[in-house]
Amino acid sequence: MTRSTKQHLSQLALLLALGACGEFDSPNLNYNTIEDLTSSTTRRSTVATAAQGLIGSVGGTNAGVRGNFNFAAQNQGILGREAYNLDVSNPQNIPTYYTSAGGPGFQNLTLWNFPYATINQANLVITAVDNVSGATTEEKEGVKGYAQTIKALSLLYVIRATDTAGAVLEVPTSATAEPPPVASKAEVYARIYSLLDSGQARLQVAGDTFMFQMPQGFAAFGRPETFIQFNRAVKAKADISNNDYAAALADLAGSFLDTTKAMNFGALIDFSTAGTDVSNPLYDPTARQRYLHPSLALDAQLQAGAAPGDTTRRDRRFLAKARPIAPITRYDFTVNWANNVYSSTNSPWPVIDNEELILLRAEARLGCTGSAPAVTCAGTDRAGALADVNTVRVKSGGLAAITTPTPTPPRNGVVRTSGDALLDEVLYNKRYSLLLRNGDRWVDARRYGLLAALKTDERPGDIIWPNLIIPVAECLPRATQPTGCTTFPTPI
């Protein structure tokens, strides 16, 4: 294969982001096409449908935030030892996650296609809305601010996975263009912040309504004014992922965080079995392949008033998300807890909710930096952090409120503490509240130097990957390959 052919194929993958099957097309409720979006007289319905498709809850689309679900929830959940996927039909995947120090499997283990397909579609929407006859300036600004927010969220999914390997900031405008440069982690976060702040500014002048209807799971953010709250929530998550705690506190103040509201209030990605829609792919009613990591049962705290050792009254989050099964041994793993996080074909995926925002504020109030066991927490609002933790402990876990957090005890000779007991308590609650959502345990363990602690209950010889690398399809066409293509991270 020639270099130009490789380049062409790679850029097609990045520009159109071919998924598991089928070719990319704009969301096709009305059989819209890319030509409709790029026409000089774009129809209003075309832009509205494509804008909806950026979330991905439109049947037939190969782009959208929903496309990130399987990787963000399952694959990064596996990397963070939240769960297993012991699929009997794909035994080749097991070494990639647990034992292989490099190789083709790891080079292809990446979240890439869906985020950049979504970014590309957002770019098309941003350009197309200016060509809609009769659209007001306010409507156009609303679409652009919304699309920029989704672009930022998509880029955040990528950099949380690749971390120091960096990421591409934009998709090329042509399938035959030179591959775009791979930017550093700092440059990627700067772009995320810029997109979110620009999106916020546009939404602030967008009037009272969008020119499209928000999907059901985002109904609470169906107006520009309320979508700004989602925009700030995404920014706060990005701030925390990048250890910018002062910015996180400011952005959380503009989000939908509210300790008086339900913990599950927030932005959800819908699934269903209706028409051309798709069901939740992590629903596994027969426990055929998806299991929770046994350490979740070992570490789950007891509910308020439970007698010591009463395992029937563990943390309510664990009891709701784990289903006991007869022990199964497969690929040398023994599992006895089925994955019940997504308990039906229609179970939604929380992109971000009130419960997560409360825990992010607790973390921001602590302001911890450094690497375990010598993490330093410079935040001055420990009382506020404790109050936030107790809100989630009591409302979601059924646990008793605490006044003094207890340090995490060692297990199997592995010290699993960050060096600050209150931070440990925040991370405990994030682990059970955000189980199998966005790989948060893996990202948090990397940030606080706790990756080695994830091996507490692993088999001898198992490894933990600290981050992913640039996918091989993006490396092949480059005459000079970025470091993220050529240097594998050192496994833990």
Buried (B, 14 or more C-beta within 10 A) or exposed (E): EEEEEBBBBBBBBBBBBBBEEEEBBBBBBEEBEBEBBEEEEBBBBBBBBBBBBBBBBBBBBBBBBBBBBBBBBBBBBBBBBBBBBBBEEEEEBBBBBBBBEEEEBBBBBBBBBBBBBBBBBBBBBBBBBEBBEEBEEBBBBBBBBBBBBBBBBBBBBBBBBBBBBBBBBBBBEEBEBEBBEBBBBEBBBBBBBEBBBBBBBBBEEBBEBBBBBBBEBBEBBBBBBBBBBBBBBBBBBBBBBBBBBEBBBBBBEBBBBEBEBEBEBBBBBBBBEEEEBBBBBBBBEEBEBBBBBBBBBEBBBBBEEBEEEEEEBBBBBBBBBBBEEEEEEBBEBEBBBBBBBBBEBBBBBBBBBBBBBBBBBBBBBBBBEBBBBEBEBEBEBBEBBBBBBBBBBBBBBBBBEBEEBEBBEEBEEEBBBBBBBBBBBBBBBBBBBBBBBBBBBBBBBBBBBBBBBBBBBBEEEBBBBBBBBBBBBBBBBBEEBBEBBEEBBEBB
